[in-house]
Amino acid sequence: MVKREGLDKAAAVRIIGLGIKEWRKQTALKMLRDGKATFAKAAEIAKLSLWEFADLMKQRNIEWVGYTPEEIEEA
């Protein structure tokens, strides 16, 4: 990859690091969506603060509250 893309090793390492960060985020979001992780656990998996994880979800238009507005009003 380094030679083919004309990258130096440091740039290649940065790109791989970005890929791993994105993989962590996607994995955390999937686990939360599938009910396999709590919001806090998903943020931990993504290696983000709770606020950063909430922002990530907002950016990707993902709702994590498992209740409808009507269910919340009834509670």
Residue pairs with C-beta under 8 A, 6 or more apart in sequence:
1 7
1 12
2 8
2 9
2 12
5 12
7 15
21 47
24 45
24 46
24 47
25 46
25 48
25 56
27 45
27 46
28 37
28 42
28 43
28 45
28 46
28 48
28 53
29 42
29 46
29 56
29 57
29 60
29 62
31 37
31 41
31 42
31 45
32 38
32 39
32 42
32 64
33 62
37 45
39 50
39 53
39 64
40 50
42 53
43 49
43 50
43 52
43 53
46 53
46 56
48 56
57 63
57 64
65 72
67 75
